Amino acid sequence: MHQTSFNPTLEFAQLLDSQDSLSPFKEEFYLNEGMIYLDGNSLGLLSKRAEQSLLESLNDWKQLAIDGWMSGTHPWFTLAERLGAMTAPLIGALPEETIVTGSITTNIHQLVSTFYKPMGKRTKILADSLTFPSDIYALQSQLKLHGYSPEEHLVLVPSRDGRLIEEDDIIDAMTDEVALVLLPSVLYRSGQLLDIKRLASAAQEKGIILGIDAAHSIGAIPHQFHDWGVDFAVWCNYKYLNSGPGGVGGLFVHNKHAGIMPGLAGWFSSKKEKQFDMEYTLDPAPTAGALQIGTPHILSMAPLIGSLQIFEEASIEKIRLKSLQLTEYFMNLIELELSDYGFTIANPREGERRGGHVSLEHEEAIRICKSLKENKIIPDFRAPNIIRLAPIALYTSFADVWEAVQRIKKIMSEKQYEKFENKRETVA
Ligand SMILES: *Cc1c(COP(=O)(O)O)cnc(C)c1O
């Protein structure tokens, strides 16, 4: 598909849709009539296949009870490993480097417990000043568990403009006092995609452990974590991967660390064949599976089975290509149609620095988001002034984006947002 001659008509959007090989996947998802869902980067939609794999797992429980661990449609004892292997192509990992377990925050705790080994003057943890609060809370509490004060030992790379973080600034902050770096692949507000390959190479050169939080890139952007030499990564499966609210997350550990003892051990950290020997000396799995702790949350993993099949069929490269075209098209329309209404595009324009969402700043962001919802467009709001809009390659069409811009234009020209209270909802 070539977007050479952009024009703002609905016919042009329909032409792009007719050339889109991913368009049949939209049928697989539950979309409410008339609704344009642009919040799949917070909670992806339910697909029929995810629903089916969940129902199959429930049925295994119904029919097999305890025997569901080793038999049935999706045997539970190896489900985390199987889902890890299905995830591996999305992040450029070997199957044994990937496991589905925990949540982003608990996985950060697990991986920092495992990899943060302060020694001599190398005691600090490096992160960035625009990162997601939960990641920061986890790092602060890990430092405190080691007896260090976060004020001194957690270094946050500043942003020059409040939106973006420069790779040069991160690399400059990788001093010989830093033991571990945790960075997002894509910043959750501005949608900036960091150059992980470059950062991983700098971290390796300086002997620093690098962890990546891929919450806002997995399922939207291909990665090469193995080849780049990233030490570990975490992500959730309920955003772009559509595994459902509270769906179990995932993690990656590079196989150069195979056999590492988990910082937080449990019986599911064990080599699988030895787990039921019930010995008191843990023999950890020689895979990312060693970072598991207790019994996997089967019913919260089950939708991911069906969902990942869709990604296998669609291919992450095609998804990324379409996502870039959707966001480019969206920004072109915003600039053309909404230039009089005080919006600023806060995400980077260049494809290689852009994640999967468009980030709009507006002083009335809270009230505009409420008005969007009333008009059946689902965005999300991020304090203090950001409207995030994520067209999703698997279920958003170019015509949806066109329609969304028409509705936003109407909201703005009629000042429809003024009737709402300027107060954020509890869950924004
Ligand atoms: C969504 C998100 C989280 C949420 O963490 P959970 O433990 O899954 O609740 C954490 N960090 C980032 C960067 C996120 O985008």
The ligand as a Gaussian input file, in Angstrom:
#p B3LYP/6-31G(d) Opt

LIG

0 1
 C        0.433000      -0.449000      31.562000
 C        1.775000      -0.233000      32.173000
 C        2.097000      -0.755000      33.436000
 C        1.085000      -1.501000      34.268000
 O        1.718000      -2.449000      35.078000
 P        0.882000      -3.697000      35.641000
 O        1.793000      -4.325000      36.619000
 O        0.556000      -4.577000      34.467000
 O       -0.347000      -3.151000      36.268000
 C        3.386000      -0.570000      33.908000
 N        4.314000       0.110000      33.183000
 C        4.023000       0.633000      31.968000
 C        5.072000       1.373000      31.207000
 C        2.737000       0.482000      31.441000
 O        2.457000       1.026000      30.255000

